């Protein structure tokens, strides 16, 4: 039975990782694409957290330690 309606529309959307239509993914390839995208997101979050800690350390060194909590400066 061919796809119709929203299923057909979703199957024509391309995967941002491998550039294949979602409907043409095998189950194994779909898992690889999901894992790759999650891995990239995990790396991005890790890098962001590292930069945030470096920023806090540098702010403390320069005497700019003004973190706001609940709208009040500490």
mmJSON file of the N, C-alpha and C atoms, coordinates in Angstrom:
{"data_MODEL":{"atom_site":{
"group_PDB":["ATOM","ATOM","ATOM","ATOM","ATOM","ATOM","ATOM","ATOM","ATOM","ATOM","ATOM","ATOM","ATOM","ATOM","ATOM","ATOM","ATOM","ATOM","ATOM","ATOM","ATOM","ATOM","ATOM","ATOM","ATOM","ATOM","ATOM","ATOM","ATOM","ATOM","ATOM","ATOM","ATOM","ATOM","ATOM","ATOM","ATOM","ATOM","ATOM","ATOM","ATOM","ATOM","ATOM","ATOM","ATOM","ATOM","ATOM","ATOM","ATOM","ATOM","ATOM","ATOM","ATOM","ATOM","ATOM","ATOM","ATOM","ATOM","ATOM","ATOM","ATOM","ATOM","ATOM","ATOM","ATOM","ATOM","ATOM","ATOM","ATOM","ATOM","ATOM","ATOM","ATOM","ATOM","ATOM","ATOM","ATOM","ATOM","ATOM","ATOM","ATOM","ATOM","ATOM","ATOM","ATOM","ATOM","ATOM","ATOM","ATOM","ATOM","ATOM","ATOM","ATOM","ATOM","ATOM","ATOM","ATOM","ATOM","ATOM","ATOM","ATOM","ATOM","ATOM","ATOM","ATOM","ATOM","ATOM","ATOM","ATOM","ATOM","ATOM","ATOM","ATOM","ATOM","ATOM","ATOM","ATOM","ATOM","ATOM","ATOM","ATOM","ATOM","ATOM","ATOM","ATOM","ATOM","ATOM","ATOM","ATOM","ATOM","ATOM","ATOM","ATOM","ATOM","ATOM","ATOM","ATOM","ATOM","ATOM","ATOM","ATOM","ATOM","ATOM","ATOM","ATOM","ATOM","ATOM","ATOM","ATOM","ATOM","ATOM","ATOM","ATOM","ATOM","ATOM","ATOM","ATOM","ATOM","ATOM","ATOM","ATOM","ATOM","ATOM","ATOM","ATOM","ATOM","ATOM","ATOM","ATOM","ATOM","ATOM","ATOM","ATOM","ATOM","ATOM","ATOM","ATOM","ATOM","ATOM","ATOM","ATOM","ATOM","ATOM","ATOM","ATOM","ATOM","ATOM","ATOM","ATOM","ATOM","ATOM","ATOM","ATOM","ATOM","ATOM","ATOM","ATOM","ATOM","ATOM","ATOM","ATOM","ATOM","ATOM","ATOM","ATOM","ATOM","ATOM","ATOM","ATOM","ATOM","ATOM","ATOM","ATOM","ATOM","ATOM","ATOM","ATOM","ATOM","ATOM","ATOM","ATOM","ATOM"],
"id":[1,2,3,4,5,6,7,8,9,10,11,12,13,14,15,16,17,18,19,20,21,22,23,24,25,26,27,28,29,30,31,32,33,34,35,36,37,38,39,40,41,42,43,44,45,46,47,48,49,50,51,52,53,54,55,56,57,58,59,60,61,62,63,64,65,66,67,68,69,70,71,72,73,74,75,76,77,78,79,80,81,82,83,84,85,86,87,88,89,90,91,92,93,94,95,96,97,98,99,100,101,102,103,104,105,106,107,108,109,110,111,112,113,114,115,116,117,118,119,120,121,122,123,124,125,126,127,128,129,130,131,132,133,134,135,136,137,138,139,140,141,142,143,144,145,146,147,148,149,150,151,152,153,154,155,156,157,158,159,160,161,162,163,164,165,166,167,168,169,170,171,172,173,174,175,176,177,178,179,180,181,182,183,184,185,186,187,188,189,190,191,192,193,194,195,196,197,198,199,200,201,202,203,204,205,206,207,208,209,210,211,212,213,214,215,216,217,218,219,220,221,222],
"type_symbol":["N","C","C","N","C","C","N","C","C","N","C","C","N","C","C","N","C","C","N","C","C","N","C","C","N","C","C","N","C","C","N","C","C","N","C","C","N","C","C","N","C","C","N","C","C","N","C","C","N","C","C","N","C","C","N","C","C","N","C","C","N","C","C","N","C","C","N","C","C","N","C","C","N","C","C","N","C","C","N","C","C","N","C","C","N","C","C","N","C","C","N","C","C","N","C","C","N","C","C","N","C","C","N","C","C","N","C","C","N","C","C","N","C","C","N","C","C","N","C","C","N","C","C","N","C","C","N","C","C","N","C","C","N","C","C","N","C","C","N","C","C","N","C","C","N","C","C","N","C","C","N","C","C","N","C","C","N","C","C","N","C","C","N","C","C","N","C","C","N","C","C","N","C","C","N","C","C","N","C","C","N","C","C","N","C","C","N","C","C","N","C","C","N","C","C","N","C","C","N","C","C","N","C","C","N","C","C","N","C","C","N","C","C","N","C","C","N","C","C","N","C","C"],
"label_atom_id":["N","CA","C","N","CA","C","N","CA","C","N","CA","C","N","CA","C","N","CA","C","N","CA","C","N","CA","C","N","CA","C","N","CA","C","N","CA","C","N","CA","C","N","CA","C","N","CA","C","N","CA","C","N","CA","C","N","CA","C","N","CA","C","N","CA","C","N","CA","C","N","CA","C","N","CA","C","N","CA","C","N","CA","C","N","CA","C","N","CA","C","N","CA","C","N","CA","C","N","CA","C","N","CA","C","N","CA","C","N","CA","C","N","CA","C","N","CA","C","N","CA","C","N","CA","C","N","CA","C","N","CA","C","N","CA","C","N","CA","C","N","CA","C","N","CA","C","N","CA","C","N","CA","C","N","CA","C","N","CA","C","N","CA","C","N","CA","C","N","CA","C","N","CA","C","N","CA","C","N","CA","C","N","CA","C","N","CA","C","N","CA","C","N","CA","C","N","CA","C","N","CA","C","N","CA","C","N","CA","C","N","CA","C","N","CA","C","N","CA","C","N","CA","C","N","CA","C","N","CA","C","N","CA","C","N","CA","C","N","CA","C","N","CA","C","N","CA","C","N","CA","C","N","CA","C","N","CA","C"],
"label_alt_id":[null,null,null,null,null,null,null,null,null,null,null,null,null,null,null,null,null,null,null,null,null,null,null,null,null,null,null,null,null,null,null,null,null,null,null,null,null,null,null,null,null,null,null,null,null,null,null,null,null,null,null,null,null,null,null,null,null,null,null,null,null,null,null,null,null,null,null,null,null,null,null,null,null,null,null,null,null,null,null,null,null,null,null,null,null,null,null,null,null,null,null,null,null,null,null,null,null,null,null,null,null,null,null,null,null,null,null,null,null,null,null,null,null,null,null,null,null,null,null,null,null,null,null,null,null,null,null,null,null,null,null,null,null,null,null,null,null,null,null,null,null,null,null,null,null,null,null,null,null,null,null,null,null,null,null,null,null,null,null,null,null,null,null,null,null,null,null,null,null,null,null,null,null,null,null,null,null,null,null,null,null,null,null,null,null,null,null,null,null,null,null,null,null,null,null,null,null,null,null,null,null,null,null,null,null,null,null,null,null,null,null,null,null,null,null,null,null,null,null,null,null,null],
"label_comp_id":["UNK","UNK","UNK","UNK","UNK","UNK","UNK","UNK","UNK","UNK","UNK","UNK","UNK","UNK","UNK","UNK","UNK","UNK","UNK","UNK","UNK","UNK","UNK","UNK","UNK","UNK","UNK","UNK","UNK","UNK","UNK","UNK","UNK","UNK","UNK","UNK","UNK","UNK","UNK","UNK","UNK","UNK","UNK","UNK","UNK","UNK","UNK","UNK","UNK","UNK","UNK","UNK","UNK","UNK","UNK","UNK","UNK","UNK","UNK","UNK","UNK","UNK","UNK","UNK","UNK","UNK","UNK","UNK","UNK","UNK","UNK","UNK","UNK","UNK","UNK","UNK","UNK","UNK","UNK","UNK","UNK","UNK","UNK","UNK","UNK","UNK","UNK","UNK","UNK","UNK","UNK","UNK","UNK","UNK","UNK","UNK","UNK","UNK","UNK","UNK","UNK","UNK","UNK","UNK","UNK","UNK","UNK","UNK","UNK","UNK","UNK","UNK","UNK","UNK","UNK","UNK","UNK","UNK","UNK","UNK","UNK","UNK","UNK","UNK","UNK","UNK","UNK","UNK","UNK","UNK","UNK","UNK","UNK","UNK","UNK","UNK","UNK","UNK","UNK","UNK","UNK","UNK","UNK","UNK","UNK","UNK","UNK","UNK","UNK","UNK","UNK","UNK","UNK","UNK","UNK","UNK","UNK","UNK","UNK","UNK","UNK","UNK","UNK","UNK","UNK","UNK","UNK","UNK","UNK","UNK","UNK","UNK","UNK","UNK","UNK","UNK","UNK","UNK","UNK","UNK","UNK","UNK","UNK","UNK","UNK","UNK","UNK","UNK","UNK","UNK","UNK","UNK","UNK","UNK","UNK","UNK","UNK","UNK","UNK","UNK","UNK","UNK","UNK","UNK","UNK","UNK","UNK","UNK","UNK","UNK","UNK","UNK","UNK","UNK","UNK","UNK","UNK","UNK","UNK","UNK","UNK","UNK"],
"label_asym_id":["A","A","A","A","A","A","A","A","A","A","A","A","A","A","A","A","A","A","A","A","A","A","A","A","A","A","A","A","A","A","A","A","A","A","A","A","A","A","A","A","A","A","A","A","A","A","A","A","A","A","A","A","A","A","A","A","A","A","A","A","A","A","A","A","A","A","A","A","A","A","A","A","A","A","A","A","A","A","A","A","A","A","A","A","A","A","A","A","A","A","A","A","A","A","A","A","A","A","A","A","A","A","A","A","A","A","A","A","A","A","A","A","A","A","A","A","A","A","A","A","A","A","A","A","A","A","A","A","A","A","A","A","A","A","A","A","A","A","A","A","A","A","A","A","A","A","A","A","A","A","A","A","A","A","A","A","A","A","A","A","A","A","A","A","A","A","A","A","A","A","A","A","A","A","A","A","A","A","A","A","A","A","A","A","A","A","A","A","A","A","A","A","A","A","A","A","A","A","A","A","A","A","A","A","A","A","A","A","A","A","A","A","A","A","A","A","A","A","A","A","A","A"],
"label_entity_id":["1","1","1","1","1","1","1","1","1","1","1","1","1","1","1","1","1","1","1","1","1","1","1","1","1","1","1","1","1","1","1","1","1","1","1","1","1","1","1","1","1","1","1","1","1","1","1","1","1","1","1","1","1","1","1","1","1","1","1","1","1","1","1","1","1","1","1","1","1","1","1","1","1","1","1","1","1","1","1","1","1","1","1","1","1","1","1","1","1","1","1","1","1","1","1","1","1","1","1","1","1","1","1","1","1","1","1","1","1","1","1","1","1","1","1","1","1","1","1","1","1","1","1","1","1","1","1","1","1","1","1","1","1","1","1","1","1","1","1","1","1","1","1","1","1","1","1","1","1","1","1","1","1","1","1","1","1","1","1","1","1","1","1","1","1","1","1","1","1","1","1","1","1","1","1","1","1","1","1","1","1","1","1","1","1","1","1","1","1","1","1","1","1","1","1","1","1","1","1","1","1","1","1","1","1","1","1","1","1","1","1","1","1","1","1","1","1","1","1","1","1","1"],
"label_seq_id":[1,1,1,2,2,2,3,3,3,4,4,4,5,5,5,6,6,6,7,7,7,8,8,8,9,9,9,10,10,10,11,11,11,12,12,12,13,13,13,14,14,14,15,15,15,16,16,16,17,17,17,18,18,18,19,19,19,20,20,20,21,21,21,22,22,22,23,23,23,24,24,24,25,25,25,26,26,26,27,27,27,28,28,28,29,29,29,30,30,30,31,31,31,32,32,32,33,33,33,34,34,34,35,35,35,36,36,36,37,37,37,38,38,38,39,39,39,40,40,40,41,41,41,42,42,42,43,43,43,44,44,44,45,45,45,46,46,46,47,47,47,48,48,48,49,49,49,50,50,50,51,51,51,52,52,52,53,53,53,54,54,54,55,55,55,56,56,56,57,57,57,58,58,58,59,59,59,60,60,60,61,61,61,62,62,62,63,63,63,64,64,64,65,65,65,66,66,66,67,67,67,68,68,68,69,69,69,70,70,70,71,71,71,72,72,72,73,73,73,74,74,74],
"pdbx_PDB_ins_code":[null,null,null,null,null,null,null,null,null,null,null,null,null,null,null,null,null,null,null,null,null,null,null,null,null,null,null,null,null,null,null,null,null,null,null,null,null,null,null,null,null,null,null,null,null,null,null,null,null,null,null,null,null,null,null,null,null,null,null,null,null,null,null,null,null,null,null,null,null,null,null,null,null,null,null,null,null,null,null,null,null,null,null,null,null,null,null,null,null,null,null,null,null,null,null,null,null,null,null,null,null,null,null,null,null,null,null,null,null,null,null,null,null,null,null,null,null,null,null,null,null,null,null,null,null,null,null,null,null,null,null,null,null,null,null,null,null,null,null,null,null,null,null,null,null,null,null,null,null,null,null,null,null,null,null,null,null,null,null,null,null,null,null,null,null,null,null,null,null,null,null,null,null,null,null,null,null,null,null,null,null,null,null,null,null,null,null,null,null,null,null,null,null,null,null,null,null,null,null,null,null,null,null,null,null,null,null,null,null,null,null,null,null,null,null,null,null,null,null,null,null,null],
"Cartn_x":[0.853,0.0,0.904,0.721,1.565,1.235,2.216,2.034,1.162,0.339,-0.521,-0.525,-0.945,-1.129,0.145,0.051,1.181,2.346,2.061,3.143,3.98,3.338,4.055,4.884,4.31,5.01,6.249,6.106,7.232,8.302,7.889,8.863,9.703,9.248,10.0,10.973,10.885,11.803,13.167,14.223,15.562,16.205,16.98,17.754,18.895,19.109,20.185,21.583,21.691,22.992,23.436,22.615,23.031,22.357,21.445,20.746,19.864,19.463,18.513,17.112,16.112,14.734,14.514,13.743,13.476,12.796,11.974,11.305,12.248,13.433,14.4,15.439,15.39,16.304,16.028,17.103,16.919,16.904,16.468,16.429,17.833,18.801,20.183,20.723,20.477,20.958,20.275,19.004,18.281,18.905,19.253,19.898,21.267,22.016,23.331,23.184,22.2,21.993,21.58,20.689,20.274,21.444,22.274,23.426,24.409,24.646,25.577,25.081,23.8,23.279,23.322,23.039,23.129,24.571,25.504,26.917,27.367,26.969,27.339,26.74,25.509,24.856,25.564,25.974,26.681,28.011,28.733,30.0,29.784,28.726,28.417,28.114,27.325,26.997,28.245,29.095,30.34,31.233,31.374,32.205,31.623,30.307,29.643,29.92,29.801,30.051,31.504,32.445,33.854,34.075,33.486,33.633,32.997,31.874,31.199,32.06,32.704,33.569,34.799,35.366,36.511,36.112,34.915,34.417,34.255,33.721,33.56,34.913,35.881,37.216,37.865,37.748,38.33,37.643,36.328,35.593,36.051,36.299,36.782,38.167,39.023,40.382,40.368,39.457,39.395,38.538,37.913,37.082,35.715,35.261,33.947,32.936,33.102,32.249,30.905,29.994,28.656,27.613,27.447,26.427,25.087,24.065,22.725,21.91,21.267,20.345,19.048,17.97,16.644,16.613,17.356,17.332,18.185,18.924,19.772,21.23,22.061,23.488,24.099,25.036,25.718,27.085],
"Cartn_y":[-1.171,0.0,1.241,2.134,3.338,4.327,5.141,6.156,7.288,7.836,8.955,9.991,11.182,12.243,12.643,12.742,13.196,12.216,10.91,9.928,10.141,10.448,10.715,11.987,12.999,14.27,14.079,13.315,13.065,12.231,11.276,10.411,11.171,12.322,13.116,14.086,14.249,15.138,14.469,15.238,14.668,14.662,13.629,13.506,14.517,15.305,16.292,15.68,14.42,13.766,13.164,12.274,11.556,12.064,13.015,13.638,12.667,11.551,10.638,11.001,10.617,10.782,9.871,10.34,9.52,8.206,8.215,6.995,5.976,6.384,5.485,4.965,5.411,4.923,3.455,2.694,1.38,1.599,0.613,0.772,1.006,0.271,0.397,1.797,2.295,3.627,4.706,4.532,5.498,5.585,4.448,4.438,5.102,4.868,5.508,7.023,7.49,8.935,9.544,8.857,9.363,9.388,8.343,8.28,9.395,9.61,10.652,12.025,12.29,13.603,13.788,12.732,12.828,13.025,12.373,12.51,13.947,14.526,15.91,16.862,16.615,17.448,17.316,16.094,15.863,16.613,16.562,17.294,18.793,19.284,20.71,21.151,20.36,20.684,20.642,19.649,19.525,20.742,21.143,22.303,23.582,23.724,24.889,24.971,23.835,23.816,24.161,23.681,24.019,25.523,26.109,27.55,28.348,27.859,28.546,28.535,27.405,27.351,28.231,28.25,29.133,30.597,30.938,32.308,32.688,31.782,32.057,32.248,31.38,31.499,32.825,33.205,34.462,35.653,35.571,36.651,36.813,35.698,35.758,36.392,36.04,36.588,38.09,38.546,39.966,40.765,40.1,40.791,41.16,40.452,40.724,39.673,39.126,38.046,38.6,38.778,39.304,38.352,37.214,36.266,36.71,36.6,36.997,35.753,35.785,34.719,35.368,34.986,35.528,37.048,37.585,39.028,39.831,39.184,39.904,39.586,40.6,40.392,39.95,39.006,38.534,39.161],
"Cartn_z":[0.0,0.0,0.0,-0.947,-1.012,0.107,0.431,1.465,0.944,1.828,1.453,2.56,2.226,3.213,3.931,5.254,6.074,6.026,5.947,5.868,4.614,3.51,2.272,2.404,3.037,3.236,4.118,5.193,6.095,5.4,4.57,3.905,2.884,2.432,1.46,2.121,3.439,4.152,4.201,3.964,3.935,5.312,5.541,6.77,6.711,7.764,7.734,7.786,8.189,8.311,6.983,6.41,5.202,3.932,4.048,2.912,2.131,2.754,2.123,2.599,1.796,2.252,3.447,4.435,5.611,5.235,4.214,3.782,3.178,2.738,2.109,3.099,4.341,5.366,5.673,5.836,6.443,7.953,8.707,10.16,10.706,10.156,10.622,10.316,9.116,8.742,9.573,9.865,10.68,12.067,12.66,13.975,13.916,12.833,12.683,12.618,11.871,11.748,13.083,13.805,15.112,16.08,16.073,16.966,16.632,15.335,14.911,15.334,15.155,15.53,17.04,17.81,19.268,19.7,19.032,19.37,19.133,18.004,17.716,18.745,19.148,20.148,21.491,21.843,23.096,23.1,21.975,21.875,21.998,21.383,21.44,22.87,23.591,24.982,25.849,25.621,26.387,26.149,24.898,24.558,25.16,25.128,25.708,27.209,27.892,29.337,29.662,28.843,29.05,28.891,27.859,27.647,28.779,29.288,30.386,31.652,31.951,33.138,32.957,31.753,31.493,31.66,31.202,31.329,32.798,33.61,35.039,35.717,35.376,35.966,35.59,34.333,33.872,34.529,34.7,35.366,36.811,37.492,38.872,38.933,37.986,37.958,37.712,36.881,36.545,37.522,38.472,39.45,38.919,37.922,37.327,37.756,38.934,39.416,39.867,38.922,39.238,38.678,39.331,38.905,39.452,38.632,39.059,39.378,40.539,40.911,41.359,40.729,41.039,40.921,39.979,39.743,40.696,41.598,42.553,42.277,42.31,42.131,43.446,43.347,44.556,44.67],
"occupancy":[1.0,1.0,1.0,1.0,1.0,1.0,1.0,1.0,1.0,1.0,1.0,1.0,1.0,1.0,1.0,1.0,1.0,1.0,1.0,1.0,1.0,1.0,1.0,1.0,1.0,1.0,1.0,1.0,1.0,1.0,1.0,1.0,1.0,1.0,1.0,1.0,1.0,1.0,1.0,1.0,1.0,1.0,1.0,1.0,1.0,1.0,1.0,1.0,1.0,1.0,1.0,1.0,1.0,1.0,1.0,1.0,1.0,1.0,1.0,1.0,1.0,1.0,1.0,1.0,1.0,1.0,1.0,1.0,1.0,1.0,1.0,1.0,1.0,1.0,1.0,1.0,1.0,1.0,1.0,1.0,1.0,1.0,1.0,1.0,1.0,1.0,1.0,1.0,1.0,1.0,1.0,1.0,1.0,1.0,1.0,1.0,1.0,1.0,1.0,1.0,1.0,1.0,1.0,1.0,1.0,1.0,1.0,1.0,1.0,1.0,1.0,1.0,1.0,1.0,1.0,1.0,1.0,1.0,1.0,1.0,1.0,1.0,1.0,1.0,1.0,1.0,1.0,1.0,1.0,1.0,1.0,1.0,1.0,1.0,1.0,1.0,1.0,1.0,1.0,1.0,1.0,1.0,1.0,1.0,1.0,1.0,1.0,1.0,1.0,1.0,1.0,1.0,1.0,1.0,1.0,1.0,1.0,1.0,1.0,1.0,1.0,1.0,1.0,1.0,1.0,1.0,1.0,1.0,1.0,1.0,1.0,1.0,1.0,1.0,1.0,1.0,1.0,1.0,1.0,1.0,1.0,1.0,1.0,1.0,1.0,1.0,1.0,1.0,1.0,1.0,1.0,1.0,1.0,1.0,1.0,1.0,1.0,1.0,1.0,1.0,1.0,1.0,1.0,1.0,1.0,1.0,1.0,1.0,1.0,1.0,1.0,1.0,1.0,1.0,1.0,1.0,1.0,1.0,1.0,1.0,1.0,1.0],
"B_iso_or_equiv":[0.0,0.0,0.0,0.0,0.0,0.0,0.0,0.0,0.0,0.0,0.0,0.0,0.0,0.0,0.0,0.0,0.0,0.0,0.0,0.0,0.0,0.0,0.0,0.0,0.0,0.0,0.0,0.0,0.0,0.0,0.0,0.0,0.0,0.0,0.0,0.0,0.0,0.0,0.0,0.0,0.0,0.0,0.0,0.0,0.0,0.0,0.0,0.0,0.0,0.0,0.0,0.0,0.0,0.0,0.0,0.0,0.0,0.0,0.0,0.0,0.0,0.0,0.0,0.0,0.0,0.0,0.0,0.0,0.0,0.0,0.0,0.0,0.0,0.0,0.0,0.0,0.0,0.0,0.0,0.0,0.0,0.0,0.0,0.0,0.0,0.0,0.0,0.0,0.0,0.0,0.0,0.0,0.0,0.0,0.0,0.0,0.0,0.0,0.0,0.0,0.0,0.0,0.0,0.0,0.0,0.0,0.0,0.0,0.0,0.0,0.0,0.0,0.0,0.0,0.0,0.0,0.0,0.0,0.0,0.0,0.0,0.0,0.0,0.0,0.0,0.0,0.0,0.0,0.0,0.0,0.0,0.0,0.0,0.0,0.0,0.0,0.0,0.0,0.0,0.0,0.0,0.0,0.0,0.0,0.0,0.0,0.0,0.0,0.0,0.0,0.0,0.0,0.0,0.0,0.0,0.0,0.0,0.0,0.0,0.0,0.0,0.0,0.0,0.0,0.0,0.0,0.0,0.0,0.0,0.0,0.0,0.0,0.0,0.0,0.0,0.0,0.0,0.0,0.0,0.0,0.0,0.0,0.0,0.0,0.0,0.0,0.0,0.0,0.0,0.0,0.0,0.0,0.0,0.0,0.0,0.0,0.0,0.0,0.0,0.0,0.0,0.0,0.0,0.0,0.0,0.0,0.0,0.0,0.0,0.0,0.0,0.0,0.0,0.0,0.0,0.0,0.0,0.0,0.0,0.0,0.0,0.0],
"pdbx_formal_charge":[null,null,null,null,null,null,null,null,null,null,null,null,null,null,null,null,null,null,null,null,null,null,null,null,null,null,null,null,null,null,null,null,null,null,null,null,null,null,null,null,null,null,null,null,null,null,null,null,null,null,null,null,null,null,null,null,null,null,null,null,null,null,null,null,null,null,null,null,null,null,null,null,null,null,null,null,null,null,null,null,null,null,null,null,null,null,null,null,null,null,null,null,null,null,null,null,null,null,null,null,null,null,null,null,null,null,null,null,null,null,null,null,null,null,null,null,null,null,null,null,null,null,null,null,null,null,null,null,null,null,null,null,null,null,null,null,null,null,null,null,null,null,null,null,null,null,null,null,null,null,null,null,null,null,null,null,null,null,null,null,null,null,null,null,null,null,null,null,null,null,null,null,null,null,null,null,null,null,null,null,null,null,null,null,null,null,null,null,null,null,null,null,null,null,null,null,null,null,null,null,null,null,null,null,null,null,null,null,null,null,null,null,null,null,null,null,null,null,null,null,null,null],
"auth_seq_id":[1,1,1,2,2,2,3,3,3,4,4,4,5,5,5,6,6,6,7,7,7,8,8,8,9,9,9,10,10,10,11,11,11,12,12,12,13,13,13,14,14,14,15,15,15,16,16,16,17,17,17,18,18,18,19,19,19,20,20,20,21,21,21,22,22,22,23,23,23,24,24,24,25,25,25,26,26,26,27,27,27,28,28,28,29,29,29,30,30,30,31,31,31,32,32,32,33,33,33,34,34,34,35,35,35,36,36,36,37,37,37,38,38,38,39,39,39,40,40,40,41,41,41,42,42,42,43,43,43,44,44,44,45,45,45,46,46,46,47,47,47,48,48,48,49,49,49,50,50,50,51,51,51,52,52,52,53,53,53,54,54,54,55,55,55,56,56,56,57,57,57,58,58,58,59,59,59,60,60,60,61,61,61,62,62,62,63,63,63,64,64,64,65,65,65,66,66,66,67,67,67,68,68,68,69,69,69,70,70,70,71,71,71,72,72,72,73,73,73,74,74,74],
"auth_comp_id":["UNK","UNK","UNK","UNK","UNK","UNK","UNK","UNK","UNK","UNK","UNK","UNK","UNK","UNK","UNK","UNK","UNK","UNK","UNK","UNK","UNK","UNK","UNK","UNK","UNK","UNK","UNK","UNK","UNK","UNK","UNK","UNK","UNK","UNK","UNK","UNK","UNK","UNK","UNK","UNK","UNK","UNK","UNK","UNK","UNK","UNK","UNK","UNK","UNK","UNK","UNK","UNK","UNK","UNK","UNK","UNK","UNK","UNK","UNK","UNK","UNK","UNK","UNK","UNK","UNK","UNK","UNK","UNK","UNK","UNK","UNK","UNK","UNK","UNK","UNK","UNK","UNK","UNK","UNK","UNK","UNK","UNK","UNK","UNK","UNK","UNK","UNK","UNK","UNK","UNK","UNK","UNK","UNK","UNK","UNK","UNK","UNK","UNK","UNK","UNK","UNK","UNK","UNK","UNK","UNK","UNK","UNK","UNK","UNK","UNK","UNK","UNK","UNK","UNK","UNK","UNK","UNK","UNK","UNK","UNK","UNK","UNK","UNK","UNK","UNK","UNK","UNK","UNK","UNK","UNK","UNK","UNK","UNK","UNK","UNK","UNK","UNK","UNK","UNK","UNK","UNK","UNK","UNK","UNK","UNK","UNK","UNK","UNK","UNK","UNK","UNK","UNK","UNK","UNK","UNK","UNK","UNK","UNK","UNK","UNK","UNK","UNK","UNK","UNK","UNK","UNK","UNK","UNK","UNK","UNK","UNK","UNK","UNK","UNK","UNK","UNK","UNK","UNK","UNK","UNK","UNK","UNK","UNK","UNK","UNK","UNK","UNK","UNK","UNK","UNK","UNK","UNK","UNK","UNK","UNK","UNK","UNK","UNK","UNK","UNK","UNK","UNK","UNK","UNK","UNK","UNK","UNK","UNK","UNK","UNK","UNK","UNK","UNK","UNK","UNK","UNK","UNK","UNK","UNK","UNK","UNK","UNK"],
"auth_asym_id":["A","A","A","A","A","A","A","A","A","A","A","A","A","A","A","A","A","A","A","A","A","A","A","A","A","A","A","A","A","A","A","A","A","A","A","A","A","A","A","A","A","A","A","A","A","A","A","A","A","A","A","A","A","A","A","A","A","A","A","A","A","A","A","A","A","A","A","A","A","A","A","A","A","A","A","A","A","A","A","A","A","A","A","A","A","A","A","A","A","A","A","A","A","A","A","A","A","A","A","A","A","A","A","A","A","A","A","A","A","A","A","A","A","A","A","A","A","A","A","A","A","A","A","A","A","A","A","A","A","A","A","A","A","A","A","A","A","A","A","A","A","A","A","A","A","A","A","A","A","A","A","A","A","A","A","A","A","A","A","A","A","A","A","A","A","A","A","A","A","A","A","A","A","A","A","A","A","A","A","A","A","A","A","A","A","A","A","A","A","A","A","A","A","A","A","A","A","A","A","A","A","A","A","A","A","A","A","A","A","A","A","A","A","A","A","A","A","A","A","A","A","A"],
"auth_atom_id":["N","CA","C","N","CA","C","N","CA","C","N","CA","C","N","CA","C","N","CA","C","N","CA","C","N","CA","C","N","CA","C","N","CA","C","N","CA","C","N","CA","C","N","CA","C","N","CA","C","N","CA","C","N","CA","C","N","CA","C","N","CA","C","N","CA","C","N","CA","C","N","CA","C","N","CA","C","N","CA","C","N","CA","C","N","CA","C","N","CA","C","N","CA","C","N","CA","C","N","CA","C","N","CA","C","N","CA","C","N","CA","C","N","CA","C","N","CA","C","N","CA","C","N","CA","C","N","CA","C","N","CA","C","N","CA","C","N","CA","C","N","CA","C","N","CA","C","N","CA","C","N","CA","C","N","CA","C","N","CA","C","N","CA","C","N","CA","C","N","CA","C","N","CA","C","N","CA","C","N","CA","C","N","CA","C","N","CA","C","N","CA","C","N","CA","C","N","CA","C","N","CA","C","N","CA","C","N","CA","C","N","CA","C","N","CA","C","N","CA","C","N","CA","C","N","CA","C","N","CA","C","N","CA","C","N","CA","C","N","CA","C","N","CA","C","N","CA","C","N","CA","C","N","CA","C","N","CA","C"],
"pdbx_PDB_model_num":[1,1,1,1,1,1,1,1,1,1,1,1,1,1,1,1,1,1,1,1,1,1,1,1,1,1,1,1,1,1,1,1,1,1,1,1,1,1,1,1,1,1,1,1,1,1,1,1,1,1,1,1,1,1,1,1,1,1,1,1,1,1,1,1,1,1,1,1,1,1,1,1,1,1,1,1,1,1,1,1,1,1,1,1,1,1,1,1,1,1,1,1,1,1,1,1,1,1,1,1,1,1,1,1,1,1,1,1,1,1,1,1,1,1,1,1,1,1,1,1,1,1,1,1,1,1,1,1,1,1,1,1,1,1,1,1,1,1,1,1,1,1,1,1,1,1,1,1,1,1,1,1,1,1,1,1,1,1,1,1,1,1,1,1,1,1,1,1,1,1,1,1,1,1,1,1,1,1,1,1,1,1,1,1,1,1,1,1,1,1,1,1,1,1,1,1,1,1,1,1,1,1,1,1,1,1,1,1,1,1,1,1,1,1,1,1,1,1,1,1,1,1]
}}}
